Amino acid sequence: MKTKILNRIKKEKTETALLFRSIPAIVVSLFVVSVICMNLLANKTLVQTEVIALDGGILISWLSFLCMDIITKYFGPKASNKVAILASGINVLTCLIFYIAAIIPSNAGDYSVLNGIWGGTWFILLGSTVAFLISALINNFLNWFIGKAFRRDPHGKLAYITRCYVSTFVGQFLDNLIFSVIVFMLFAPIYWDGFCWTFLQCTMCALTGAVAELIMEVLFSPTGYSIVQKWREQKVGEAYLNYIHGGKT
C-alpha cells in the first residue's frame, strides 16, 4: 500500500513537471494575472440597484475562463485544474505580499488609499478563491464532457465553441453566485457597516455576469480555437500528451 502511494506521488510529480514545461508561458501568465486582477477588482461594486449588482471582477474574469477552455481542450481537464490551483496559490501569495507592504509604515507620503487597496479584505480573498476553484473544476470537466459528445469531429469548430460556450456560462454563473453570496451576503453585513446584497441581487449578478462573459467568450473563441489548432500543428506539449494518453488531444 505504501509503495503504491509513493509511486502515485512520484507519477503525479513527473506528470505535473511535464505539464508546466509544456503549456506555453503566455497562456499561463495571462491566466495567473487575470486571477490576481479579479481579486483586486472585486473590491469595487460597479453597479447596484434593487435587482442587480456587479463588481469589478466581471471586467477580467472572462479571460480566466478563456484560458481554462484552451488548456482543457488541448491538455485535458486535469491539467487545467492544476493550472487553476497554481493560479489560486500565486494569488494568495500576492495578496500576502500586498498586505505586508500595506502595513509597513512610511513617512514619505499619505499612502492610506493605496494601503486600503493593497491590504485587501480577507473575506473577499476567501470568497474569490473558493468560488474560483469550485467553478474552475466544474467548468473544466463540463467542457471535457461536452467535447466527448462530438465523436465524428472532436477537433472541429462546432465542437470547440459548443463546449466552451456551455461550460463558460455555467462556470461563470457559479463563480459569480458563490462569490457574491459568500462576500456580500455572509461577511459584508458584518464588516462593512450593514452593506449587503440580497439573494436576488446575487443571482442577477451571477446571471448578468455570465451573459456578459459569454459574449466575451463568443468574441474571443475564434482566437482560442486558432491557438488550439496551432498547438496541434506544432505538436505543443507532445511529451506530456504522450505520457498521459499517447498524444491524443
KOLSEDO-448706 format. One record per residue (C-alpha): residue number from 0; residue in three letters; y, z, x. Coordinates in pm, 1 decimal, m for minus. Last residue first. Example, Ala and Ser with C-alpha at 12.3 -4.5 7.8 and 13.67 -1.06 7.14 Angstrom:
REM residues 2
pos 1	code SER	v m106.0	w 714.0	u 1367.0
pos 0	code ALA	v m450.0	w 780.0	u 1230.0
//
This chain:
REM residues 249
pos 248	code THR	v 1581.8	w m2759.0	u m595.3
pos 247	code LYS	v 1231.1	w m2816.2	u m449.2
pos 246	code GLY	v 1208.1	w m2774.6	u m70.2
pos 245	code GLY	v 864.2	w m2619.1	u m49.9
pos 244	code HIS	v 927.5	w m2315.2	u m263.5
pos 243	code ILE	v 1067.2	w m2016.2	u m72.8
pos 242	code TYR	v 1049.5	w m2114.4	u 294.7
pos 241	code ASN	v 1104.2	w m2485.3	u 237.3
pos 240	code LEU	v 1419.8	w m2405.9	u 43.7
pos 239	code TYR	v 1546.7	w m2174.2	u 317.0
pos 238	code ALA	v 1484.6	w m2422.3	u 598.5
pos 237	code GLU	v 1634.5	w m2708.4	u 394.8
pos 236	code GLY	v 1960.6	w m2524.3	u 338.9
pos 235	code VAL	v 2160.9	w m2844.9	u 299.2
pos 234	code LYS	v 1945.1	w m3155.8	u 278.4
pos 233	code GLN	v 2247.7	w m3386.1	u 322.7
pos 232	code GLU	v 2164.8	w m3583.3	u 8.3
pos 231	code ARG	v 2077.4	w m3267.8	u m184.8
pos 230	code TRP	v 2393.4	w m3091.4	u m68.1
pos 229	code LYS	v 2593.4	w m3397.2	u m169.0
pos 228	code GLN	v 2441.1	w m3384.8	u m518.1
pos 227	code VAL	v 2520.9	w m3013.4	u m551.4
pos 226	code ILE	v 2882.4	w m3069.6	u m447.0
pos 225	code SER	v 2922.0	w m3359.5	u m691.8
pos 224	code TYR	v 2789.7	w m3145.4	u m975.3
pos 223	code GLY	v 3037.3	w m2870.2	u m890.9
pos 222	code THR	v 3325.7	w m3117.1	u m873.9
pos 221	code PRO	v 3222.0	w m3267.8	u m1208.5
pos 220	code SER	v 3199.8	w m2908.9	u m1342.1
pos 219	code PHE	v 3567.3	w m2842.1	u m1260.3
pos 218	code LEU	v 3735.0	w m2933.3	u m1588.3
pos 217	code VAL	v 3444.4	w m2825.1	u m1806.7
pos 216	code GLU	v 3421.2	w m2494.2	u m1618.6
pos 215	code MET	v 3794.9	w m2442.7	u m1669.4
pos 214	code ILE	v 3744.2	w m2500.5	u m2042.5
pos 213	code LEU	v 3456.8	w m2250.6	u m2033.0
pos 212	code GLU	v 3696.7	w m2001.5	u m1872.1
pos 211	code ALA	v 3936.2	w m2033.0	u m2164.6
pos 210	code VAL	v 3652.0	w m2004.3	u m2417.7
pos 209	code ALA	v 3501.9	w m1701.7	u m2242.1
pos 208	code GLY	v 3843.4	w m1538.0	u m2215.3
pos 207	code THR	v 3907.8	w m1589.4	u m2586.0
pos 206	code LEU	v 3567.8	w m1441.9	u m2674.1
pos 205	code ALA	v 3588.9	w m1145.6	u m2436.4
pos 204	code CYS	v 3948.9	w m1072.0	u m2530.2
pos 203	code MET	v 3852.9	w m1107.0	u m2896.9
pos 202	code THR	v 3574.7	w m854.4	u m2847.3
pos 201	code CYS	v 3795.1	w m612.3	u m2653.0
pos 200	code GLN	v 4075.1	w m647.7	u m2907.7
pos 199	code LEU	v 3830.0	w m582.1	u m3191.2
pos 198	code PHE	v 3692.9	w m282.6	u m3000.1
pos 197	code THR	v 4047.1	w m145.7	u m2988.9
pos 196	code TRP	v 4240.5	w m139.9	u m2662.9
pos 195	code CYS	v 4385.3	w 170.9	u m2502.5
pos 194	code PHE	v 4694.0	w 347.1	u m2375.0
pos 193	code GLY	v 4667.6	w 720.6	u m2452.6
pos 192	code ASP	v 4853.6	w 838.4	u m2144.9
pos 191	code TRP	v 4676.8	w 607.7	u m1899.5
pos 190	code TYR	v 4401.9	w 838.1	u m1766.1
pos 189	code ILE	v 4219.5	w 947.3	u m2081.4
pos 188	code PRO	v 4294.3	w 655.9	u m2314.8
pos 187	code ALA	v 4227.8	w 414.3	u m2023.6
pos 186	code PHE	v 3879.6	w 551.9	u m1946.9
pos 185	code LEU	v 3645.8	w 466.7	u m2236.1
pos 184	code MET	v 3821.1	w 199.4	u m2444.1
pos 183	code PHE	v 4027.8	w 3.7	u m2190.9
pos 182	code VAL	v 3811.0	w 30.5	u m1881.8
pos 181	code ILE	v 3449.2	w 46.9	u m2000.3
pos 180	code VAL	v 3500.7	w m156.8	u m2319.3
pos 179	code SER	v 3711.3	w m421.4	u m2147.1
pos 178	code PHE	v 3471.4	w m462.8	u m1854.8
pos 177	code ILE	v 3164.3	w m493.7	u m2078.3
pos 176	code LEU	v 3338.4	w m745.8	u m2304.9
pos 175	code ASN	v 3488.0	w m960.8	u m2029.0
pos 174	code ASP	v 3163.5	w m985.3	u m1832.7
pos 173	code LEU	v 2957.3	w m1036.9	u m2148.4
pos 172	code PHE	v 3178.1	w m1324.9	u m2265.4
pos 171	code GLN	v 3189.4	w m1473.1	u m1916.3
pos 170	code GLY	v 2811.3	w m1473.3	u m1885.8
pos 169	code VAL	v 2755.1	w m1626.7	u m2229.9
pos 168	code PHE	v 3016.5	w m1898.3	u m2179.2
pos 167	code THR	v 2913.1	w m1963.8	u m1819.2
pos 166	code SER	v 2541.2	w m1980.9	u m1904.2
pos 165	code VAL	v 2598.3	w m2233.0	u m2184.2
pos 164	code TYR	v 2839.0	w m2456.4	u m1993.7
pos 163	code CYS	v 2648.5	w m2447.8	u m1663.8
pos 162	code ARG	v 2302.0	w m2520.0	u m1805.6
pos 161	code THR	v 2436.0	w m2801.6	u m2020.6
pos 160	code ILE	v 2658.9	w m2944.9	u m1744.4
pos 159	code TYR	v 2375.1	w m2968.8	u m1493.5
pos 158	code ALA	v 2109.7	w m3103.8	u m1728.2
pos 157	code LEU	v 2346.2	w m3372.1	u m1857.8
pos 156	code LYS	v 2447.6	w m3465.6	u m1501.1
pos 155	code GLY	v 2090.9	w m3528.9	u m1391.2
pos 154	code HIS	v 1894.3	w m3314.7	u m1146.0
pos 153	code PRO	v 1632.8	w m3192.3	u m1394.2
pos 152	code ASP	v 1574.3	w m3544.2	u m1534.6
pos 151	code ARG	v 1244.3	w m3551.8	u m1720.7
pos 150	code ARG	v 1182.7	w m3175.0	u m1713.7
pos 149	code PHE	v 1517.6	w m3069.8	u m1857.5
pos 148	code ALA	v 1403.0	w m2745.4	u m2022.6
pos 147	code LYS	v 1374.1	w m2570.0	u m1683.9
pos 146	code GLY	v 1750.8	w m2602.9	u m1639.5
pos 145	code ILE	v 1800.5	w m2374.9	u m1939.1
pos 144	code PHE	v 1602.9	w m2101.5	u m1761.9
pos 143	code TRP	v 1795.8	w m2140.8	u m1433.9
pos 142	code ASN	v 2135.1	w m2110.6	u m1603.8
pos 141	code LEU	v 2009.4	w m1818.2	u m1811.8
pos 140	code PHE	v 1882.6	w m1652.4	u m1493.7
pos 139	code ASN	v 2214.9	w m1690.8	u m1315.0
pos 138	code ASN	v 2438.2	w m1598.2	u m1606.7
pos 137	code ILE	v 2235.0	w m1289.6	u m1698.4
pos 136	code LEU	v 2239.2	w m1151.9	u m1343.0
pos 135	code ALA	v 2605.0	w m1241.7	u m1299.3
pos 134	code SER	v 2695.6	w m1074.4	u m1630.6
pos 133	code ILE	v 2529.5	w m748.2	u m1526.7
pos 132	code LEU	v 2678.2	w m754.2	u m1174.9
pos 131	code PHE	v 3026.4	w m847.4	u m1297.5
pos 130	code ALA	v 3043.1	w m587.3	u m1572.1
pos 129	code VAL	v 2926.5	w m303.2	u m1346.1
pos 128	code THR	v 3163.7	w m400.3	u m1064.5
pos 127	code SER	v 3462.7	w m465.8	u m1292.2
pos 126	code GLY	v 3418.8	w m138.3	u m1477.8
pos 125	code LEU	v 3375.5	w 72.7	u m1166.2
pos 124	code LEU	v 3669.0	w m91.9	u m988.4
pos 123	code ILE	v 3881.5	w m47.5	u m1300.0
pos 122	code PHE	v 3758.7	w 312.4	u m1319.6
pos 121	code TRP	v 3873.4	w 382.6	u m965.4
pos 120	code THR	v 4225.4	w 255.2	u m1011.2
pos 119	code GLY	v 4396.5	w 63.7	u m735.1
pos 118	code GLY	v 4548.6	w 213.7	u m423.8
pos 117	code TRP	v 4657.4	w m130.6	u m315.7
pos 116	code ILE	v 4860.5	w m194.3	u m630.7
pos 115	code GLY	v 5016.0	w 151.8	u m651.7
pos 114	code ASN	v 5067.7	w 152.0	u m276.7
pos 113	code LEU	v 5263.6	w m171.8	u m307.7
pos 112	code VAL	v 5487.8	w m17.4	u m573.4
pos 111	code SER	v 5532.8	w 305.4	u m378.1
pos 110	code TYR	v 5601.5	w 127.9	u m47.8
pos 109	code ASP	v 5954.9	w 258.0	u m0.7
pos 108	code GLY	v 6040.6	w 199.4	u 364.6
pos 107	code ALA	v 5952.3	w 263.3	u 726.6
pos 106	code ASN	v 5877.6	w 631.7	u 666.4
pos 105	code SER	v 5506.5	w 572.3	u 605.0
pos 104	code PRO	v 5232.9	w 792.1	u 461.9
pos 103	code ILE	v 4867.6	w 674.2	u 465.7
pos 102	code ILE	v 4751.1	w 692.8	u 103.5
pos 101	code ALA	v 4787.3	w 319.6	u 35.3
pos 100	code ALA	v 4613.5	w 204.7	u 355.2
pos 99	code ILE	v 4313.1	w 423.7	u 272.5
pos 98	code TYR	v 4303.6	w 280.0	u m80.3
pos 97	code PHE	v 4324.6	w m77.5	u 47.2
pos 96	code ILE	v 4034.6	w m9.8	u 285.9
pos 95	code LEU	v 3828.1	w 136.7	u 1.0
pos 94	code CYS	v 3915.0	w m157.4	u m226.2
pos 93	code THR	v 3801.1	w m398.4	u 44.4
pos 92	code LEU	v 3471.2	w m211.0	u 84.5
pos 91	code VAL	v 3412.0	w m224.9	u m292.2
pos 90	code ASN	v 3490.1	w m597.2	u m296.7
pos 89	code ILE	v 3262.1	w m658.9	u 2.0
pos 88	code GLY	v 2978.3	w m488.5	u m184.6
pos 87	code SER	v 3048.6	w m687.4	u m501.8
pos 86	code ALA	v 3048.4	w m1013.7	u m305.4
pos 85	code LEU	v 2716.9	w m925.0	u m137.6
pos 84	code ILE	v 2562.0	w m834.5	u m474.1
pos 83	code ALA	v 2679.0	w m1167.6	u m617.6
pos 82	code VAL	v 2537.9	w m1350.7	u m313.3
pos 81	code LYS	v 2201.4	w m1183.0	u m370.0
pos 80	code ASN	v 2207.0	w m1275.5	u m738.6
pos 79	code SER	v 2280.3	w m1638.3	u m649.9
pos 78	code ALA	v 1978.1	w m1647.7	u m419.7
pos 77	code LYS	v 1753.9	w m1502.1	u m689.5
pos 76	code PRO	v 1888.3	w m1751.6	u m942.2
pos 75	code GLY	v 1789.4	w m2061.0	u m739.0
pos 74	code PHE	v 1917.8	w m2236.5	u m426.1
pos 73	code TYR	v 2062.5	w m2558.2	u m568.8
pos 72	code LYS	v 2130.9	w m2489.4	u m934.2
pos 71	code THR	v 2188.4	w m2117.5	u m882.1
pos 70	code ILE	v 2433.7	w m2175.5	u m595.6
pos 69	code ILE	v 2640.0	w m2423.6	u m795.5
pos 68	code ASP	v 2636.8	w m2207.0	u m1107.1
pos 67	code MET	v 2733.7	w m1899.1	u m904.6
pos 66	code CYS	v 3029.2	w m2084.1	u m751.4
pos 65	code LEU	v 3152.3	w m2194.6	u m1095.1
pos 64	code PHE	v 3102.1	w m1840.9	u m1225.3
pos 63	code SER	v 3322.6	w m1693.1	u m954.8
pos 62	code LEU	v 3584.6	w m1964.2	u m1001.7
pos 61	code TRP	v 3608.4	w m1892.2	u m1375.9
pos 60	code SER	v 3705.4	w m1532.3	u m1292.4
pos 59	code ILE	v 4038.4	w m1641.9	u m1142.7
pos 58	code LEU	v 4304.5	w m1641.4	u m1414.2
pos 57	code ILE	v 4099.4	w m1428.3	u m1655.3
pos 56	code GLY	v 4135.1	w m1134.9	u m1417.4
pos 55	code GLY	v 4495.9	w m1095.9	u m1528.8
pos 54	code ASP	v 4406.8	w m902.9	u m1842.6
pos 53	code LEU	v 4390.0	w m1034.3	u m2198.7
pos 52	code ALA	v 4433.6	w m862.9	u m2535.5
pos 51	code ILE	v 4374.1	w m997.2	u m2884.7
pos 50	code VAL	v 4393.3	w m881.8	u m3244.7
pos 49	code GLU	v 4674.4	w m629.0	u m3269.1
pos 48	code THR	v 4852.2	w m797.1	u m2980.1
pos 47	code GLN	v 4824.5	w m753.8	u m2604.2
pos 46	code VAL	v 4875.4	w m1027.7	u m2345.0
pos 45	code LEU	v 4889.6	w m1019.4	u m1965.8
pos 44	code THR	v 4743.9	w m673.9	u m1904.8
pos 43	code LYS	v 4763.7	w m605.1	u m1531.6
pos 42	code ASN	v 4513.3	w m405.3	u m1327.9
pos 41	code ALA	v 4253.6	w m680.2	u m1380.5
pos 40	code LEU	v 4440.9	w m890.6	u m1124.7
pos 39	code LEU	v 4319.7	w m673.6	u m836.8
pos 38	code ASN	v 3952.4	w m672.4	u m941.2
pos 37	code MET	v 3952.1	w m1041.8	u m1018.9
pos 36	code CYS	v 4111.7	w m1112.1	u m680.1
pos 35	code ILE	v 3823.3	w m941.5	u m498.2
pos 34	code VAL	v 3565.4	w m1138.8	u m699.4
pos 33	code SER	v 3754.0	w m1465.7	u m638.9
pos 32	code VAL	v 3770.8	w m1397.0	u m265.1
pos 31	code VAL	v 3394.3	w m1339.7	u m247.7
pos 30	code PHE	v 3312.8	w m1661.9	u m433.7
pos 29	code LEU	v 3561.7	w m1870.8	u m240.3
pos 28	code SER	v 3412.7	w m1744.3	u 85.7
pos 27	code VAL	v 3052.9	w m1802.1	u m28.4
pos 26	code VAL	v 3138.5	w m2159.5	u m127.8
pos 25	code ILE	v 3332.8	w m2225.1	u 194.9
pos 24	code ALA	v 3051.8	w m2087.0	u 410.8
pos 23	code PRO	v 2792.6	w m2345.2	u 307.9
pos 22	code ILE	v 2475.7	w m2163.2	u 194.8
pos 21	code SER	v 2200.9	w m2192.2	u 457.9
pos 20	code ARG	v 2265.3	w m1914.5	u 708.3
pos 19	code PHE	v 2308.6	w m1670.5	u 422.6
pos 18	code LEU	v 1979.6	w m1782.4	u 272.5
pos 17	code LEU	v 1781.3	w m1772.9	u 595.1
pos 16	code ALA	v 1883.8	w m1410.7	u 655.2
pos 15	code THR	v 1794.2	w m1326.3	u 295.3
pos 14	code GLU	v 1447.3	w m1482.4	u 327.3
pos 13	code THR	v 1375.0	w m1308.3	u 656.8
pos 12	code LYS	v 1490.5	w m972.2	u 520.5
pos 11	code GLU	v 1292.8	w m1025.5	u 199.8
pos 10	code LYS	v 976.4	w m1109.8	u 394.4
pos 9	code LYS	v 1014.5	w m799.5	u 611.9
pos 8	code ILE	v 1062.8	w m582.0	u 304.4
pos 7	code ARG	v 754.7	w m734.9	u 142.3
pos 6	code ASN	v 550.7	w m685.9	u 458.2
pos 5	code LEU	v 660.4	w m322.0	u 474.6
pos 4	code ILE	v 568.3	w m269.7	u 108.8
pos 3	code LYS	v 229.8	w m435.8	u 154.3
pos 2	code THR	v 158.0	w m226.4	u 464.0
pos 1	code LYS	v 241.5	w 94.4	u 276.6
pos 0	code MET	v 0.0	w 0.0	u 0.0
//
